[in-house]
Amino acid sequence: MDQVIQIAGALMILAGFAAAQFGLLSVSSRPYLVLNLVGAVILTVLALEEEQWGFVLLESVWSLVSAWSLLQVMRGRLPMAPEH
């Protein structure tokens, strides 16, 4: 069952990424950020259970950044984008 949940979490992150790459979602949109946040939290919890510390680090930081960005969007502030 953990594998099914793990795949669901990964698919959430990948769906947001693919949608952004194909121009279907903005990386500062709520749906994109929610997909990233929920998927990363799921993977963080599973990595903690398995004591996979590299993935705990990766996914917990991914979760924190997604949560911070989502809060900024909800407050009406867009996350800072790099200038090209």
Backbone hydrogen bonds, N-H to C=O, Kabsch-Sander energy under -0.5 kcal/mol:
donor,donor_aa,acceptor,acceptor_aa,energy
5,I,1,M,-2.0
6,Q,2,D,-2.8
7,I,3,Q,-2.5
8,A,4,V,-2.2
9,G,5,I,-2.4
10,A,6,Q,-2.4
11,L,7,I,-2.8
12,M,8,A,-1.8
13,I,9,G,-1.7
14,L,10,A,-2.7
15,A,11,L,-2.6
16,G,12,M,-2.0
17,F,13,I,-2.3
18,A,14,L,-2.9
19,A,15,A,-2.6
20,A,16,G,-2.1
21,Q,17,F,-2.4
22,F,18,A,-2.1
23,G,20,A,-1.2
24,L,19,A,-2.9
25,L,19,A,-1.4
29,S,26,S,-1.9
33,L,29,S,-2.3
34,V,30,R,-2.9
35,L,31,P,-2.4
36,N,32,Y,-2.1
37,L,33,L,-2.8
38,V,34,V,-2.9
39,G,35,L,-2.2
40,A,36,N,-2.4
41,V,37,L,-2.4
42,I,38,V,-2.3
43,L,39,G,-2.1
44,T,40,A,-2.3
45,V,41,V,-2.5
46,L,42,I,-2.1
47,A,43,L,-2.2
48,L,44,T,-2.5
49,E,45,V,-2.2
50,E,46,L,-1.6
51,E,48,L,-1.1
52,Q,47,A,-2.5
53,W,51,E,-1.1
56,V,52,Q,-2.1
57,L,53,W,-2.4
58,L,54,G,-2.4
59,E,55,F,-2.9
60,S,56,V,-2.4
61,V,57,L,-2.1
62,W,58,L,-2.2
63,S,59,E,-2.3
64,L,60,S,-2.4
65,V,61,V,-2.7
66,S,62,W,-2.2
67,A,63,S,-2.8
68,W,64,L,-2.6
69,S,65,V,-2.5
70,L,66,S,-2.5
71,L,67,A,-2.5
72,Q,68,W,-2.2
73,V,69,S,-2.3
74,M,70,L,-2.6
75,R,71,L,-1.5
76,G,73,V,-1.6
77,R,72,Q,-3.0
78,L,76,G,-0.5
